[in-house]
Amino acid sequence: MKKTYKYICLFIGVIAIHTFANAQNKLTVEQAITATIENNYDIQLLRNDSSSYALDNAYARAAFLPRLNATGGVVFNNNNQKQKLADGSKRQSKGLRSSNLTGSVQLNWTLFDGFKMFATRDKLAQFVQLGELNIKNQVVNSVAAVINNYYNIVRQKQQLKAIEEQMSINEERVKVAEKKLSVGLGAKPELLQGKVDLNAQKAARLQQLTLIDQLKEQLNQLMNVEPNTRYDVTDTITFATDIILGDVLGTVETSNPQLLLTKKNIDIGKLTLKERKADRYPVVTFNSAYSYSKTDNKTVINPFSSLYNRTNGFNYGIGINIPILNGFNTKRQIQQAQLDLDWLNISYQNQKSKINLGIINAFKDYELQKKMLALEEENILLAKENVYIALERLKLGISTYLELRETQKSLELAYDRLIAARYNTKLAETELLRLKGDLVK
């Protein structure tokens, strides 16, 4: 049932992607995330691993069941036999034929092994949870990559609009220069420089279009859709404005996938240590068997030998295996398991320290980018107004193209800073939510 549901979701995700792609609709970031969760190769591989853990766990209780085996065989003999007895008599015969039929059913049941079977059962259950956490960790990382890639396309799309705005200003410069030259009030170098600047903007526009196509192909790979799938993206970058540092740090131990993975490995390490310690205890087993044996001799040379013999019956008993000395191998394995557990505990503290540092730095960057964004939003209005005034002054003949060109450079730099601030704010926000483990509910 679960597999059927998974395949239905996968089919719906693929159909949805192709639907909006063929219709050239806008791809929202939510649609990109949904397609990635359903189709991404890295997530699919970890789902396969998780299914393997679940399969092993489904048979975990088999460790408590007895082992039952059956054996059987039949042997046909055709022998030559020669005997010399103590009284000096001799017997000899050829072609002595006989057959032997055997069969048995054995039952072996481990009653006590130092509780090792219980630790193994619990360990298999922990591996299932580990597989789920691996999937969640990969989903969070893949979603973060998709969000960053998606909004990088939006960023480059905004950059494209800024270039096109600069092109419109340069086109106006060329028109003004041509008009002034035609009436004898202008100079040809001014017209030539305007065309050079316009061509440079056209080249930049072509490069920007290529970059956008390349970024879309990267997004296609993350979503695992066909190459050259066509779609458009939104024009704006949205932000979360209610992120509080204390909330992120306060919940990181219970929500960060990496820390949860290390915690789960610590739980598995504890159970491994229990398994190793169980090897110190004796193993008590219950053994029983039903056996059947039949021998049929066609001829014999010894008159006291039986021509027909059959044995069958049931036997049972208790067996115990007491470990006494095995070259201190058990002690070594226990010490190694303890060292592995200590390593995991240290690794957890190290990871926690690094993640806390990453959260603090990401939050500081988040706050910085928000402040810079507010400043650049104001600055872009000033730069636009300055360009408009310079262009009008040029049309009236009370300014030079050098003054306009200088204001254009200021506008270009203002756009670069503004668009970068928007994207960097989104990057910092995404990194905060990734470290918190809150990108996917």
Secondary structure, DSSP 8 states (H G I E B T S, - for coil): -HHHHHHHHHHHHHHHHHHHHHTT-EE-HHHHHHHHHHH-HHHHHHHHHHHHHHHHHHTGGGGGS-EEEEEEEEEEEEEEEEEE-TTS-EEEEEEEEEEEEEEEEEEEEEEESTTHHHHHHHHHHHHHHHHHHHHHHHHHHHHHHHHHHHHHHHHHHHHHHHHHHHHHHHHHHHHHHHHHHHTTSS-HHHHHHHHHHHHHHHHHHHHHHHHHHHHHHHHHHHHT--TT---EE-S---------HHHHHHHHHHH-HHHHHHHHHHHHHHHHHHHHHHTTS-EEEEEEEEEEEEEEES--SSTTS-SEEEEEEEEEEEEEE----STTHHHHHHHHHHHHHHHHHHHHHHHHHHHHHHHHHHHHHHHHHHHHHHHHHHHHHHHHHHHHHHHHHHHHTSS-HHHHHHHHHHHHHHHHHHHHHHHHHHHHHHHHHHHHT-S--
